[in-house]
């Protein structure tokens, strides 16, 4: 090398930290990017004017009415509320009315009339700028499921172990399906407190009413906002069929109460939304209304153990609406034993759940296909593979079919039973503070156990949901990523400024430990208070902003010996917030706007916290050198 040539120098640590930071951001953005594999509203074709074009099966799934979804005036397109109302009222030769009590605000109308006139409207309204979509109204039903009678004897109780919580429910030993998803191991960490799960089904028998009695094993389960969306059905989201109560029991049956059986997320609250009649069928308009109602009234998870073979753009929009509001939507794949997942499970934004038996094999009835996400216990009432003398169905307390004033413990089978197992595990994940539905779905898939050791296949999806692994992932999956951001912050700061202080290693070690606790979320989440606290403005402002390090620095900067800890605290907070801005495991319910606004909020506060940390570290170094 020529003597006058400049010597090679490593870039300053700030540049190195910046490069590492950008690399980490890019890697995390790729790893945590949503994998959309379903059918979204924009993927569906325009409605055919002649419903027979939908195929020979269409007749049994259509009501003969049209559903018109008008453009929402809040989106800045279309007309005003008054113009939409006048437009619907002016449709000649037909009867148009809001499609249910919750539909008027959503500008959803149901149109009845002569078939020829409806066919004309299907063509003309599809081109109308005031109309978002128009489609023939579809009926969805319960997947066919076998039912077996209640047990006649009580098995020996399962033995407790240090890493398991075994409830005192006397029939818990018959719930092989709870063992299959490793619920007892998960219950040592969380049981779903603070989470609301909407059960969109035939209703839930949670209290006594005319002709209906609440089942005893739901007496201790919290119930919120029960509503009925089907005309002539039991009021307040009550059940007059049996299916919805059984589903709700799998999610949150009252547990450790000395009677009956257990539920997956038994400290969660159930929101009973009745959309299916006593015969087990209901319109897509009612289901779509219920999905939007759940999203608008605080549900964290929705379970839909219902469906059909035909997609609905109206329902696909409702699922997307709920997903965008931070609700994890879980659906049964269907019981037709077809290589195609039914709807709404196949919609984008829904977690499609197939069914496995006691041995973990796909059941003889379960649908499968490209949209399959995970599987869960659905049971097989024809067999007794575990040799306990009882059918291998899913056991829960529900009303008797056709006799809603009576109840019993019944074995059901079906993807309808698999879906609430996955919804219950999703509720456990949400209770750990992971509220972003994309992240909940990722955790469900990445922690599932595939019977054949594969990452994914069309039959099992990612595998059988594992409650214990999912909860552990929700707790610790993000720690290495957050510590990576914190390490980059320390590199940029050049340590924490404790080099010349007395007992410098103790001071530096304590400072780094404090920063690491902030980075992995221990301090922020304590201040946010988990799911319940994150729903309040105060909790969100404290836990997910730069306010804590800013206040600490302003109050304590005069204490020279504490400055390294203040620098590390601010850098740790910055790491936590930067990770949230990239990955967004927790949606900020108190911050107005959707997920992009949350990311911007977190990014701004991350920059502010890191800036404060770097400044305090620089001050600490200068003082130590003086």
N, C-alpha and C positions, 0 to 999 in steps of 0.2 A: 504494500500500500504506500502511496506517495506520502512523504512527511507532512505535506500541507493539506492532505485530505482530512476532512472532519472525521473524528472518531465516532464509531457506531455507539449510540446510546439507546437504552430501552425507553420506550415512551413513558411519560409521567404516569403515576399511578391512577390519576383521574381518567386518562385516556384508556388505560387498561381496564379500569372498572367499567367505563362506558361501553367498551366493546363486549366485555363479559355480560354486562346487563342486557344489552341488545340481543345477544345470543340466547340468554336465558328467556327473555321475553318471547323471542321467536319460537324457541322450542316448546315453551308452555302453551303458547297460542295454538300450535299445531296439535299437541297432545290433547288439549282440552277443547278443541274445536267441536261444535255439535256435529254429530253424524246423522243427517236427516235421510231416512230410508223409507219414509212413508209417502202416502198420497196427500198432497196439500190441496187447498181450495183451487189454486191456479192450475193444477194438473188435470182437473176434471173438465170434460167436454161440455159443450152447451146442451141443454135439455132437448131431446127430440120432440117434435110436435106430436108425433104418434107414440104413445107409451108402449105399444106392442113392439117397437123397435128395440126395446131393452131386452127382448128375448122371451121365450115361452114361460119362464118362471115369474115374469114380472107381475102378472095378475095377482098372485097371492101376497105380494109385498107392497102393493100400491093401494091407496085409499080412493083414488079417482079424483082427488083435489089437487090444485096447484099451490105451491108455496112461493111467495114473492118476497125477496129480501131487498129492501130499498137501500140506496146509498146513504150512509150516515151523514147528516149535515155537519157533524163535528169534524169530519174528515176534510172539510173544505170543498166538497164536490156535491153535485146534485142540488136538491132544493131544500127548503126549510121544512120544519115539522108540519106546518100548515099546508104547504104545497104537496107533501107526501100524502097527508090525510085526504086532501081533495082529489089527488090522482087516484087513490084506491077507491074512493067513493064514486068516482066518475067512470069506473069500468062498467060498461053497459052489458046487460044480459047475464050478469053473474052476481053472486053474493060475496063480498070481500069484508073480512073482519080481522082484527089483530089475532095472531095465532097463540092465544093464551094470555093469562094475566100479566106475564112478564115480558110479552113480546112487543107491546106498543112502544116502549122506550127503545127497543132494538129495531123498530120499523120492519117487523116481520108480519106478513099478512097471509092468511089462508083464503083461497078463492074456490068456491064451489059453483057448479053450473053445468049446462049441457056439455057433453064431451067435445062436440064440434067447436063450440065457442071457446072452451078451454084450450083446445089445440091451436086456435087462431091466436089466443093470448100468449101461448107458449112461444109462438114465433115472434109476435110483435114486441112483447115485453123484453125479450132477450136483447133487443136492439135499442131499448129505451134508456137514455142517459140517466134517468132517475133510479134505474133498477140495477142493483149489484148482481143479482142472479135470480133465476126462476127455475123451478124444478117440480116434477111430479112428486107429491108427498109420499114418502116411504114409511112403511111400518117395520119396526124392529121388534124382535121377540127374544124371549129367553132361549138360550141353547137347550136342546132336549137333555134331560138329566134323569138318571135313575135315583130312586129314593128307597131307603130301607128303614125299618122300624127301629125304635129305641133299644138300647142294651137292656138286658134283663138282670145283669149282675155287674158288680163293680170290681175291676181288677185291683191287684196289689199296687200300692202307690210306687211311683218311680223313686229311686234312691237319690238323695241330694249329693252334690259334690262341690268342692271349693270353687270351681269355675262355672257352676250352673245354679240357676234359681229354679227350684221345682215347686210349683204352687200346690196348695192343699186341695185343689179341686179334685173330687174323688174319681172322676172319669178321665182325668188327664192322661192316664196310662193308655187309654184307647186312642189318643190323638197322635198316632205315629207321624202324622204330617207336621206337627210342631217339632218333633225330633229331626225330621228330614231337613228342615230349613235351619236347624240349630237355634231355635228360638230360646231355649233355656240358657244357652251361653250368652246370647245377646241381652237377656233380661238382667244380667248382673251389671250391665252398663247403662241401659236405658230401657224405658217401657212406653215411650211415645208421649210423655207429658207435654202439654202445650200445643199439640198438633190437632188440627181439625180435618177429618176425612169425610168427604161427601159420598154417600152411597146412593147412586142414581139407579133405581131398581123398582121393585114392587112396593117399596116402603119398608119400614122397620116397626115391629111391635114393641114399642118402648113404653107404652102407657095404656091404660084402659080407656075405651071409648065405646060408642054404640056398636055392638056386634064384634068388637075386637078387644082382646085383653093383652096387656104387656107380658112378655115372657119373664120368668123370675131371674134368669141368669144374665139379664141386661139391666137389672134394677140398679146396679152400682155404676153403670157406664154413663158418662156425661153425654147428653144429647143437646144439640143446638139447632135452631132455625129449621125445624121440620116443615116441609111444604109439599102440597100435592099439585101436580101439573096435569093430571088426567081427569077429565070430567066424569063425575059419578063415582070416583074412587074414594077410599077412606081418607078422612081429612088429616091435616097436619103431618103428612108424610108417613102415616100409619100403614101397616101391611095387612092386606086381606088375601094374600096368596101363600106365603111362607119363604119364598126364595130370598127376598131382600133381607129378612131377619137373619136367615142362615149366613148370608154374605157378611152382614154387619157383625155377627158373632165371631166369625173368623178374624175380622180386623180387630175388634175391641170388646169381645165378650168379657163381662166382669170376671176378674181372675183373682185367685187366692182368697175366695170368699166362702170356701168350705162347701160349695155345691157345684155340681155340673162340670163344666169344661173351661178351657182357657182361650184367650184371644192373642193375636200376635203383638199388637200395640195397645195393650189393655188400659193404658192411662191416657190414650188419645180420646178426643171427642168425636162423636158420629153426627153428621148432618144428614138426616133422612130425607131424600127427595124422591117422591113417588111419581114415576113417569109411565109405569106399566100397570095395566088393569089386573083384576083378579084372575083373568085368563092368561096373563103373562105377555101381553103385547101393548105397544104404544107407538104413537107417531114420532117421527124424527123431529118435528117442530117442538113437541113437548120436551124431548130429550135435549135438544139444542138450547131451549130456554133454561132448563135445569142446569146445564153446564155453565152457562153465563151467570146464572143466579149464584151458583157455588163460588165461581171466581170472584164475584162482586161482594160476597158476604163472608169472606175470610177463610175459605177452604184452602188447605195446603196440598191435599191429595184428593183426587176424584177416582172412584172405582166404578166402572161400568161393565157388569157381567151380563151383557145383552148384545144384540147385533143382528146383522143380516148380510146378504151377499152383495147388495147394491150400495155404492157410495152416495153420500149426500153432501153437496157443496155447502148447504146451510149448516150441517153438523160439523163438517171439516173446518168451517170458519169459527164455529163455537169452540172447538178443540184448540185451534190456533190462538183464539182470544184468551182462553184459560191458561195455556202454556205461556203466552207473552205476559200474563199477569203473575207468573211465578207459581202456577199450580202444576203438579205432576199428575198426569192423566194416565191411569192404568186400565187396560181393557182385556176382556177375554177374547182369545183368538177364534173361538167357535168350535162346535162339536160335530161338524159334518165329515170329519176324516178326509178333508180335501187338502191338496197341496197349494192352498191359497188361504191366507188369513182373511177373516171376515172384517166387516166395518162395524164400529169405528176403530177397531184395533189397528187396522192397516193405515189409518190416517197419520200424516206427519204430526209429530207432537204427542202421539200416544205410545205407551209402552205395551206392546202386544205380548200376551202371556199364554203359552200353551200348557198342557197338563201332562204330568207324569204319574205313574202308579207307585206303589209301595217300594218297588225295586228300583225306582228312578228311571224307568223306561217310558217312552212316549206312549200314552194310552191309545186304545183302539179307536177312540172317538175324536181325539184332538186334531184340529187343523194345524197346518204348518206351512212354511213358505218363506219367501224372501223378506217379508215384513216381520217375521218372528223375532222377538227381542230376547225373551227369557222364557223359562218354564218354571212351574211350581206344582206342588201336590194338588192333583185333581181327583185322585182316587179311582177305584174300580170296585163297585159294589158286588160284582159277580164272583170275586175271588177273596181268599183269605191267605195271602202269601206269608203273612207274619205269624200265622198259626195261633192267633189269640182267641179263635172261636167266633169272631165277628167279621162282618164284611169290611173290606179295605176301602171304605168310603171316608169322606171328611165329616167329622162329627161335630154338630153344634146344636144349641137350643133354639127351636123355632116353633112357630104355630103349626098346627096340623093343616095339611092341604085340604081346603074345602070346609074346615071347621076353625075359623080364626079366633074363636073364644077358647080354644084348647091349645095346649102346647106339649112338646115332648123333645127328646134328644134324638135327632134323626141323622142318618148317614146320607149325604148327597154325593153325587159324582158329577164332574164336568169341568170345562175350562172356567165356568162360572165360579167354581170353588178354588181354582188355581189363582185367578186374578186377585181375590182379596188377600191371599197370602203375600203376593208381591206388593200389593198396596200397603199392607201392614208393615212390611219391611221398609218400604219407602217412607212411611210415617216415622219409623225408628231413625232412619237417616236424617230426615228433616228435624227431628227432635234434637239432633246433635249440631244443628245450626246450618246444615247444607240445604238451602231453600231453592236454589236455582234448579229448575226441573231438568235441564241438560246435564248438570252435574249429578243429580240424583240418579238419572238413568245410566250415566256412565259408571257410577259406583255399583249399581245393581248388576250391570253387565260384567264389569271387570272382576267382581268378587264371586260371580256365579260359578258353580262347579259343573263342568261339562262331563257327562257320563263317559264320553270317549276321549276326553283330554284335549278337545279342539278349542280353538278360540271362538268359533261360531260355525253353525251349520243350519240348514233350513228347518230341521226338525226340532232341535232343542234351543235354537238361538244361541245365546252365550252360555246357556246351561241352567241348572236349578238354582234359584235364589238362595243365598246363604246369609241369614240375618246377622250372625255373629261377625262374619267377615265384613259385611257391609257397614255395620256400626263401627268396627275397628278402623275401616278405611275412612269413614267420615271423620273420625277423631284424629287420625295420624297421617293420612295420605298426603296432606299438604305440607307437613312439617319440613321435609327436606327441601321442598321448593322455596318455602319462606326463609329457611335458614340460608339458602343460596343467595337470596336477595340481601339478607343481613350481612353475609360475608363480603359481598361486593361493596356494601356500604362501609364496612370496616376498612376495606382496602382503600377506598376513596378517601376516608378520613385519616388514614395513616395510623391506625390503632385508635385508642380512645383518649390519648393525651395524658397517660399516667406514667410516663417513662421515668421522671425524676422525683416522683412523689415518694415519701417514706412508705415502706411496705407496698411498693408499687405493684408487685405481682398480685397481692391480695386485692388491691384496689382495682386493678385492671380486670382480674378474674371476676370479681363481683359485678363490675360494670357490664362486662360481656354477658354474664348470666342474666342480668336484668334485661339487657337488650334482646337476648335470645327468647326470654319468656314473652316479651312483647311481640317478637317476630312470629312465633308459632301461634300467637293468638290468645295466650292464657290471660294476659292482663286486659286486652281489648274486649274479649268475650265475657270476662267477669263483669266488666262495666256495662256491656250491652245486655247482659242478663239472658243469653240464649235466645230461643225463638220468641218467647214472650216479651223479653226486654227489647229485642230488635224491632218489635212492632211499635214501640213508643218513640216519640221524637227525642226524648232525653237520652234513652238508651242508645239509639243510633248515633246521636251527636257525640256522645262520649266515647263509645266503643269503636266507631268506624270513622274517626276524623283525627286531625292533627291537634285537636283541642287539648288533650291530656299532656302531651310533651310541651306544648306551648305554655300552658299554665304552670307546669312544673319548672320550666326554664325561667320564666318571669319571676316566680316565687323564690327560687333557690339558687339562681346563678351567682349570687354574692358569696356563696359557700364554695371556696376554691376546691376543697377536697372532694366535693360532690360533683364537680363538673364532668369528670369522665363518665360517671353513671348517667348524668343528664344527656350527654352526647349519645351514649349507647341506647338509652331509652328512646330518644327521638329517631335514631337510625332503625331500631327495632320496629317502632311504629311505622316508619316509612316502608320497611320491608313488608310488613303485614298488609298495609294499604296498597302497595304496588302489586303484590301478588293478587289481591282482591280485584284490582283494576284489570288484570290480565285474565285471570281464571274465573272470577266472580262466583265463588261457591255460595255466597250469601247475598240475597237480594235485599236492598235497603228499603224496607216498606215505608219508612217515614220520609224518604226523599222522593218528591214528585217526579213522575216520568217513568219510562221503561228502563230496561237493562242498559242501553247506551248511556243514559243519564247517570245511572249508578256508577258505571265505569269511569265516566268523566269526573264525577264527584270524588271517587277514590283516588284517581290519578292526580288531581289537583292537590288533595290533602297529602298524598304520598310525597309529591315534590316539595311541598311546604315542610313536612316533617324531616325529610332528608336534608333540606337546606338548613334548618335549625340545628340538626345534629352535626353537620359539617362545620357550621359557625362556632358552636360550642366547643367542638374538638379543637379547632384552630386556636380559640381563646385559651383553652386549657394547655395546649402545647406552648404557646407564647409565655404564659405565666410560669410554666415549669422551667422554661429556659432562662427566665430572668434571674 
